[in-house]
Amino acid sequence: LALVSEVPATFAAHIAWADQPLVAVGMTLASGALTAATWWAGKDTKEARRLHATATTAAATGYLTVASFTDPLGATQLSWLAI
């Protein structure tokens, strides 16, 4: 479900912000903060669950950030979604 909604969100972000470098910086910082918050929030769970949640968050926010400022359906971005 998240993957299905992420692609249209990426297109919307690409249309709105593709040529704004400050937004790219902000999204990169927000992606890092969300990934760090996921790691912190998982401190009371098993290590495997914490690692999986953090890796998933990093992959999803990374795709959103990169695809928002490049081609959302480029070959690299699509392979990123397949992972």
Secondary structure, DSSP 8 states (H G I E B T S, - for coil): -HHHHHHHHHHHHHHHHTT-HHHHHHHHHHHHHHHHHHHHHTTTS-HHHHHHHHHHHHHHHHHHHHHHHS-TTSHHHHHHHH-
